[in-house]
């Protein structure tokens, strides 16, 4: 069985509805669309070139005013 080729199109922005529709249309080669949000999620998940830290700052003045 011949191998199917797949294309990946990556943007730091987002794809229009028309682009998504075209990428999933019958008869076109397989295209994976990776937008900025998915790209960031994957980079965090795989720890590619980034460190993820979560910080919480307590606003003492807000609690004092209760």
N, CA, C and O atoms as a DFTB+ gen file, in Angstrom:
264 C
 N C O
     1  1       0.854      -1.182       0.000
     2  2       0.000       0.000       0.000
     3  2       0.894       1.237       0.000
     4  3       1.794       1.326       0.835
     5  1       0.682       2.189      -0.897
     6  2       1.517       3.395      -0.951
     7  2       1.309       4.257       0.290
     8  3       0.210       4.338       0.839
     9  1       2.379       4.889       0.708
    10  2       2.306       5.796       1.839
    11  2       1.675       7.110       1.416
    12  3       1.990       7.651       0.356
    13  1       0.784       7.617       2.251
    14  2       0.176       8.915       1.964
    15  2       1.053      10.009       2.534
    16  3       1.502       9.917       3.677
    17  1       1.301      11.039       1.752
    18  2       2.068      12.152       2.295
    19  2       1.134      13.081       3.054
    20  3      -0.055      13.186       2.751
    21  1       1.689      13.736       4.024
    22  2       0.926      14.658       4.863
    23  2       1.674      15.976       4.903
    24  3       2.904      16.002       4.949
    25  1       0.943      17.044       4.885
    26  2       1.537      18.367       4.966
    27  2       1.170      19.006       6.296
    28  3       0.094      18.753       6.839
    29  1       2.047      19.817       6.806
    30  2       1.772      20.555       8.035
    31  2       1.972      22.035       7.732
    32  3       3.011      22.440       7.211
    33  1       0.970      22.829       8.062
    34  2       1.049      24.268       7.874
    35  2       0.946      24.908       9.255
    36  3      -0.049      24.731       9.958
    37  1       1.985      25.652       9.637
    38  2       2.058      26.244      10.971
    39  2       2.014      27.761      10.852
    40  3       2.669      28.349       9.992
    41  1       1.231      28.384      11.730
    42  2       1.192      29.841      11.820
    43  2       1.208      30.235      13.285
    44  3       0.729      29.489      14.139
    45  1       1.756      31.404      13.577
    46  2       1.687      31.904      14.942
    47  2       0.351      32.598      15.188
    48  3       0.020      32.939      16.323
    49  1      -0.399      32.801      14.135
    50  2      -1.716      33.429      14.234
    51  2      -2.816      32.382      14.236
    52  3      -2.750      31.385      14.954
    53  1      -3.818      32.629      13.424
    54  2      -4.945      31.694      13.332
    55  2      -5.321      31.513      11.861
    56  3      -4.918      32.293      10.998
    57  1      -6.095      30.478      11.602
    58  2      -6.546      30.184      10.245
    59  2      -7.981      30.655      10.066
    60  3      -8.793      30.581      10.988
    61  1      -8.276      31.134       8.884
    62  2      -9.651      31.543       8.580
    63  2     -10.520      30.300       8.425
    64  3     -10.020      29.191       8.234
    65  1     -11.818      30.507       8.510
    66  2     -12.758      29.396       8.289
    67  2     -12.563      28.807       6.899
    68  3     -12.665      27.595       6.705
    69  1     -12.282      29.677       5.935
    70  2     -12.094      29.220       4.556
    71  2     -10.858      28.326       4.443
    72  3     -10.879      27.326       3.726
    73  1      -9.782      28.682       5.148
    74  2      -8.560      27.869       5.113
    75  2      -8.798      26.502       5.740
    76  3      -8.333      25.487       5.222
    77  1      -9.512      26.477       6.842
    78  2      -9.828      25.199       7.501
    79  2     -10.693      24.346       6.597
    80  3     -10.480      23.140       6.473
    81  1     -11.670      24.977       5.965
    82  2     -12.552      24.242       5.047
    83  2     -11.751      23.658       3.884
    84  3     -11.966      22.509       3.497
    85  1     -10.839      24.435       3.332
    86  2     -10.019      23.981       2.202
    87  2      -9.092      22.840       2.622
    88  3      -8.894      21.889       1.866
    89  1      -8.531      22.932       3.814
    90  2      -7.593      21.909       4.286
    91  2      -8.282      20.574       4.553
    92  3      -7.637      19.527       4.524
    93  1      -9.584      20.606       4.812
    94  2     -10.315      19.377       5.129
    95  2     -11.208      18.920       3.976
    96  3     -11.980      17.971       4.116
    97  1     -11.095      19.598       2.847
    98  2     -11.933      19.267       1.685
    99  2     -11.532      17.913       1.107
   100  3     -10.349      17.578       1.058
   101  1     -12.521      17.138       0.670
   102  2     -12.256      15.863       0.001
   103  2     -11.427      16.089      -1.251
   104  3     -11.665      17.029      -2.008
   105  1     -10.452      15.217      -1.458
   106  2      -9.665      15.260      -2.671
   107  2      -8.348      16.013      -2.554
   108  3      -7.517      15.949      -3.460
   109  1      -8.145      16.734      -1.436
   110  2      -6.861      17.431      -1.266
   111  2      -5.937      16.555      -0.420
   112  3      -6.415      15.759       0.388
   113  1      -4.624      16.692      -0.595
   114  2      -3.702      15.928       0.255
   115  2      -3.943      16.261       1.728
   116  3      -4.438      17.340       2.052
   117  1      -3.595      15.343       2.604
   118  2      -3.799      15.572       4.027
   119  2      -2.967      16.756       4.502
   120  3      -1.756      16.811       4.288
   121  1      -3.644      17.710       5.157
   122  2      -2.978      18.908       5.662
   123  2      -3.343      19.076       7.135
   124  3      -4.520      19.162       7.485
   125  1      -2.333      19.123       7.985
   126  2      -2.551      19.441       9.392
   127  2      -2.316      20.923       9.574
   128  3      -1.260      21.437       9.205
   129  1      -3.291      21.617      10.140
   130  2      -3.157      23.037      10.424
   131  2      -2.809      23.207      11.898
   132  3      -3.511      22.701      12.774
   133  1      -1.728      23.919      12.162
   134  2      -1.307      24.174      13.535
   135  2      -1.303      25.688      13.729
   136  3      -0.472      26.395      13.161
   137  1      -2.254      26.181      14.549
   138  2      -2.305      27.621      14.789
   139  2      -1.454      27.985      15.998
   140  3      -0.883      27.111      16.651
   141  1      -1.373      29.260      16.287
   142  2      -0.526      29.739      17.371
   143  2      -0.851      29.130      18.719
   144  3       0.054      28.793      19.482
   145  1      -2.142      28.982      19.026
   146  2      -2.527      28.402      20.310
   147  2      -2.086      26.950      20.421
   148  3      -1.537      26.544      21.445
   149  1      -2.323      26.171      19.380
   150  2      -1.909      24.769      19.388
   151  2      -0.388      24.661      19.448
   152  3       0.153      23.803      20.146
   153  1       0.296      25.533      18.715
   154  2       1.753      25.541      18.726
   155  2       2.282      25.787      20.143
   156  3       3.182      25.083      20.600
   157  1       1.730      26.774      20.827
   158  2       2.142      27.060      22.207
   159  2       1.831      25.897      23.137
   160  3       2.653      25.534      23.978
   161  1       0.639      25.307      22.988
   162  2       0.270      24.155      23.821
   163  2       1.249      23.007      23.636
   164  3       1.671      22.384      24.611
   165  1       1.612      22.727      22.392
   166  2       2.546      21.625      22.105
   167  2       3.932      21.930      22.643
   168  3       4.602      21.043      23.172
   169  1       4.376      23.198      22.512
   170  2       5.683      23.581      23.038
   171  2       5.731      23.411      24.551
   172  3       6.736      22.951      25.094
   173  1       4.629      23.787      25.248
   174  2       4.562      23.609      26.694
   175  2       4.536      22.133      27.055
   176  3       5.259      21.692      27.949
   177  1       3.697      21.369      26.355
   178  2       3.557      19.937      26.623
   179  2       4.888      19.199      26.462
   180  3       5.248      18.360      27.287
   181  1       5.605      19.520      25.401
   182  2       6.854      18.820      25.088
   183  2       8.085      19.526      25.655
   184  3       9.210      19.055      25.488
   185  1       7.861      20.665      26.330
   186  2       8.952      21.460      26.913
   187  2      10.028      21.775      25.879
   188  3      11.217      21.546      26.103
   189  1       9.584      22.300      24.755
   190  2      10.489      22.646      23.664
   191  2      10.892      24.108      23.750
   192  3      10.133      24.987      23.342
   193  1      12.071      24.373      24.273
   194  2      12.604      25.723      24.296
   195  2      11.975      26.667      25.293
   196  3      12.214      27.874      25.240
   197  1      11.164      26.133      26.215
   198  2      10.521      27.010      27.191
   199  2      10.474      26.335      28.557
   200  3      10.495      25.109      28.661
   201  1      10.411      27.152      29.596
   202  2      10.115      26.698      30.945
   203  2       8.799      27.339      31.334
   204  3       8.591      28.529      31.098
   205  1       7.915      26.562      31.924
   206  2       6.609      27.078      32.322
   207  2       6.591      27.204      33.837
   208  3       6.842      26.237      34.556
   209  1       6.293      28.403      34.312
   210  2       6.186      28.660      35.742
   211  2       4.866      29.351      36.002
   212  3       4.428      30.202      35.228
   213  1       4.238      28.975      37.099
   214  2       2.994      29.626      37.479
   215  2       3.240      30.348      38.786
   216  3       3.766      29.764      39.734
   217  1       2.862      31.615      38.844
   218  2       3.018      32.384      40.070
   219  2       1.674      32.949      40.486
   220  3       0.810      33.240      39.659
   221  1       1.529      33.093      41.771
   222  2       0.316      33.705      42.327
   223  2       0.769      34.830      43.237
   224  3       1.553      34.610      44.161
   225  1       0.282      36.026      42.980
   226  2       0.579      37.180      43.825
   227  2      -0.655      37.482      44.662
   228  3      -1.746      37.696      44.134
   229  1      -0.465      37.494      45.968
   230  2      -1.580      37.795      46.867
   231  2      -1.628      39.310      47.068
   232  3      -0.621      39.945      47.378
   233  1      -2.816      39.866      46.884
   234  2      -3.011      41.307      47.053
   235  2      -3.451      41.575      48.490
   236  3      -4.641      41.581      48.804
   237  1      -2.477      41.794      49.337
   238  2      -2.713      41.960      50.778
   239  2      -3.707      43.098      51.047
   240  3      -4.565      42.979      51.921
   241  1      -3.589      44.192      50.301
   242  2      -4.494      45.331      50.516
   243  2      -5.953      44.933      50.321
   244  3      -6.826      45.403      51.051
   245  1      -6.221      44.081      49.356
   246  2      -7.601      43.650      49.104
   247  2      -8.142      42.887      50.297
   248  3      -9.281      43.110      50.706
   249  1      -7.344      41.986      50.865
   250  2      -7.794      41.206      52.017
   251  2      -7.919      42.086      53.264
   252  3      -8.828      41.904      54.075
   253  1      -7.007      43.029      53.403
   254  2      -7.078      43.942      54.544
   255  2      -8.347      44.787      54.534
   256  3      -8.827      45.202      55.589
   257  1      -8.886      45.041      53.357
   258  2     -10.073      45.900      53.253
   259  2     -11.366      45.156      53.541
   260  3     -12.430      45.775      53.554
   261  1     -11.314      43.869      53.768
   262  2     -12.543      43.092      54.054
   263  2     -13.059      43.323      55.453
   264  3     -14.075      42.745      55.840
